[in-house]
């Protein structure tokens, strides 16, 4: 099952990266690094989730980990898409993704005896760092009708 989970994770990562290149070919290096980190974290979360689901009865003890991985994978995919297209809410999305990735990493680090959890935590920490960097460099969203000071 581990080989299948890793193959799935690799396919997810490749699909996200291919979509990013297609959407926005003029990405900066920071944007590219953020998209790659998000794709890597999404893939690691999905691989971790798949391995947790294959644990049989031990899966019950992994409920928090699985929930966190599922939520984080979705956030990372959306963030990668937003950054790849240079979306107007990029800074806000990167901030939310960094928060979610740090939370997922903390949850997975509680299950450090599992290799998939250690790998997921490391990928999520890298994604959080790249998203925090991108959040600082991305223009803040400007909403019509709102006065900014």
C-alpha positions as CSV (number, residue, x, y, z in Angstrom):
1,X,0.0,0.0,0.0
2,X,2.9,2.4,0.7
3,X,4.0,2.1,-2.9
4,X,0.5,2.9,-4.1
5,X,0.3,5.9,-1.7
6,X,3.6,7.2,-2.9
7,X,2.6,6.8,-6.6
8,X,-0.7,8.7,-5.9
9,X,1.2,11.4,-4.1
10,X,3.6,11.7,-7.1
11,X,0.7,12.0,-9.5
12,X,-1.0,14.7,-7.4
13,X,2.2,16.7,-7.2
14,X,2.8,16.4,-11.0
15,X,-0.8,17.4,-11.8
16,X,-0.6,20.5,-9.6
17,X,2.7,21.6,-11.0
18,X,1.6,21.0,-14.6
19,X,-1.6,23.1,-14.0
20,X,0.5,25.9,-12.4
21,X,2.8,26.1,-15.4
22,X,-0.1,26.2,-17.8
23,X,-2.0,28.9,-15.8
24,X,0.7,31.4,-15.2
25,X,4.0,31.1,-17.2
26,X,5.4,34.3,-15.8
27,X,5.7,33.2,-12.2
28,X,8.5,34.6,-10.1
29,X,11.0,32.4,-8.4
30,X,9.2,33.0,-5.1
31,X,5.9,32.0,-6.7
32,X,7.4,28.9,-8.2
33,X,8.9,27.9,-4.9
34,X,5.6,28.4,-3.1
35,X,3.6,26.4,-5.7
36,X,6.2,23.5,-5.5
37,X,6.0,23.5,-1.7
38,X,2.2,23.5,-1.8
39,X,2.2,20.7,-4.3
40,X,4.7,18.7,-2.2
41,X,2.7,19.2,1.0
42,X,-0.6,18.3,-0.7
43,X,1.0,15.1,-2.0
44,X,2.6,14.3,1.4
45,X,-0.8,14.8,3.1
46,X,-2.6,12.6,0.7
47,X,0.1,9.9,1.0
48,X,-0.1,10.1,4.8
49,X,-3.9,9.9,4.7
50,X,-3.8,6.9,2.4
51,X,-1.3,5.1,4.7
52,X,-3.4,5.9,7.8
53,X,-6.5,4.5,6.1
54,X,-4.6,1.3,5.5
55,X,-3.8,0.8,9.2
56,X,-6.9,-1.3,10.0
57,X,-8.0,-0.9,13.6
58,X,-5.0,1.3,14.5
59,X,-6.6,3.8,12.1
60,X,-8.9,5.0,15.0
61,X,-5.9,6.4,16.9
62,X,-4.9,8.4,13.7
63,X,-8.3,10.2,13.4
64,X,-6.9,13.7,14.1
65,X,-4.0,13.1,11.8
66,X,-6.2,12.0,9.0
67,X,-8.6,14.9,9.4
68,X,-5.7,17.4,9.5
69,X,-4.1,15.8,6.4
70,X,-7.4,15.9,4.5
71,X,-8.0,19.6,5.3
72,X,-4.4,20.5,4.6
73,X,-4.2,18.8,1.2
74,X,-7.2,20.8,0.0
75,X,-5.8,24.1,1.3
76,X,-2.5,23.4,-0.3
77,X,-4.0,22.6,-3.7
78,X,-6.1,25.7,-3.6
79,X,-3.1,27.9,-2.5
80,X,-1.0,26.4,-5.3
81,X,-3.7,27.3,-7.8
82,X,-4.1,30.9,-6.4
83,X,-0.4,31.6,-6.4
84,X,0.1,30.0,-9.9
85,X,-2.5,32.4,-11.4
86,X,-1.3,35.4,-9.4
87,X,-4.7,35.7,-7.8
88,X,-5.8,38.8,-6.1
89,X,-6.2,37.0,-2.7
90,X,-2.7,35.4,-2.9
91,X,-1.4,37.0,0.3
92,X,-4.4,36.0,2.3
93,X,-4.5,32.5,0.8
94,X,-0.8,32.0,1.6
95,X,-1.4,33.2,5.2
96,X,-4.2,30.7,5.6
97,X,-2.2,27.9,4.0
98,X,0.8,28.6,6.3
99,X,-1.5,28.4,9.3
100,X,-3.1,25.2,8.1
101,X,0.3,23.6,7.3
102,X,1.8,24.4,10.7
103,X,-1.3,22.9,12.3
104,X,-1.1,19.8,10.2
105,X,2.6,19.4,10.9
106,X,2.0,19.7,14.7
107,X,-0.7,17.0,14.5
108,X,1.6,14.7,12.4
109,X,4.5,15.3,14.7
110,X,2.5,13.7,17.5
111,X,2.6,10.5,15.5
112,X,6.4,10.6,14.9
113,X,6.7,6.8,15.0
114,X,5.0,6.7,11.6
115,X,7.3,7.5,8.7
116,X,4.4,8.9,6.6
117,X,3.6,11.4,9.5
118,X,7.3,12.5,9.7
119,X,7.4,13.1,5.9
120,X,4.1,14.9,6.0
121,X,5.2,17.1,8.9
122,X,8.4,18.0,7.1
123,X,6.6,18.8,3.8
124,X,4.0,20.9,5.7
125,X,6.7,22.9,7.6
126,X,8.4,23.7,4.2
127,X,5.1,24.7,2.7
128,X,4.4,26.9,5.7
129,X,7.7,28.7,5.3
130,X,7.3,29.2,1.6
131,X,3.7,30.5,2.1
132,X,4.8,32.9,4.8
133,X,7.5,34.2,2.5
134,X,5.0,34.6,-0.3
135,X,2.5,36.2,2.0
136,X,5.0,39.0,2.8
137,X,5.9,39.5,-0.9
138,X,2.5,39.3,-2.5
139,X,0.3,42.4,-2.9
140,X,-2.5,42.6,-0.4
141,X,-6.0,42.3,-1.8
142,X,-7.9,45.5,-2.4
143,X,-11.6,45.2,-2.1
144,X,-13.9,47.7,-3.9
145,X,-15.6,50.1,-1.5
146,X,-13.1,49.5,1.4
147,X,-11.0,52.4,2.6
148,X,-7.3,51.3,3.2
149,X,-5.0,53.4,5.3
